[in-house]
């Protein structure tokens, strides 16, 4: 089983760029909150960016550890490796989900505050 490393690296770079944009979004919200007399919710996108960095680390770990191991695995070792790779992939997906939910919560609260 071969992992297409170039596409996986492209995905990782895309997540890093998205992380940067979510981090900048959190800083923009931080600067806008004093205009409406509120504070505190800018931390949600920043924590979301941290979760995205964690998911990128998990992704690169999965590419380089499991990609190499699956390429040279014996047939008897293949099933446990695939199960572990799927578990690591699930942790990456949950981390991206938490990042998205945190950013959505912060955005929703900010939107509710500015539309009142």
SVG drawing of the C-alpha trace seen along z (x, -y; Angstrom):
<svg xmlns="http://www.w3.org/2000/svg" viewBox="-31 -51 41 64">
<polyline fill="none" stroke="black" stroke-width="0.4" points="0.0,0.0 1.4,-3.3 0.6,-6.7 0.7,-9.6 3.0,-11.8 2.7,-14.9 -1.1,-15.1 -0.8,-14.5 1.8,-17.3 -0.4,-19.6 -3.3,-18.9 -1.0,-19.6 0.2,-22.9 -3.5,-23.8 -4.4,-23.1 -1.4,-25.2 -2.6,-28.1 -6.1,-27.7 -4.6,-27.7 -2.9,-31.0 -6.1,-32.6 -8.1,-31.4 -5.3,-32.8 -5.5,-36.2 -9.3,-36.1 -8.9,-35.7 -6.6,-38.7 -9.0,-40.8 -11.9,-39.9 -9.7,-40.9 -9.1,-44.3 -12.8,-44.8 -14.3,-43.8 -13.4,-47.0 -15.5,-48.9 -18.6,-47.2 -17.6,-47.1 -17.1,-43.3 -14.2,-41.1 -13.1,-37.5 -14.5,-35.6 -11.4,-36.1 -9.8,-33.2 -12.1,-30.7 -10.5,-31.1 -7.1,-31.1 -7.7,-27.8 -9.2,-26.6 -5.9,-27.5 -4.0,-25.5 -6.2,-22.5 -5.5,-22.9 -1.8,-22.9 -2.2,-19.7 -4.2,-18.1 -1.4,-19.1 1.1,-17.4 -1.0,-14.3 -1.4,-14.4 2.4,-14.6 2.9,-11.8 0.4,-9.6 2.0,-10.3 5.6,-9.6 5.2,-6.9 2.3,-4.8 3.1,-5.6 6.5,-4.1 5.4,-1.2 2.6,-0.2 4.9,-0.3 7.1,2.4 4.7,4.3 4.2,8.0 0.7,9.2 0.3,10.4 1.2,6.9 -1.0,5.0 -4.3,5.2 -3.1,3.8 -1.2,1.1 -4.3,0.1 -6.4,0.1 -3.9,-2.1 -3.7,-4.4 -7.5,-4.8 -7.4,-5.5 -4.8,-8.3 -6.8,-9.6 -9.9,-9.7 -7.9,-11.8 -6.9,-14.2 -10.5,-14.5 -11.8,-15.1 -9.1,-17.8 -10.3,-19.6 -13.9,-19.2 -13.1,-20.8 -11.2,-23.6 -14.2,-24.3 -16.7,-24.2 -14.6,-26.6 -14.3,-29.0 -18.0,-28.7 -19.0,-29.4 -16.8,-32.5 -18.2,-33.7 -21.8,-33.1 -21.4,-34.9 -19.7,-37.9 -22.4,-38.0 -25.1,-38.0 -23.4,-40.8 -23.0,-43.1 -26.6,-42.5 -28.3,-43.7"/>
</svg>
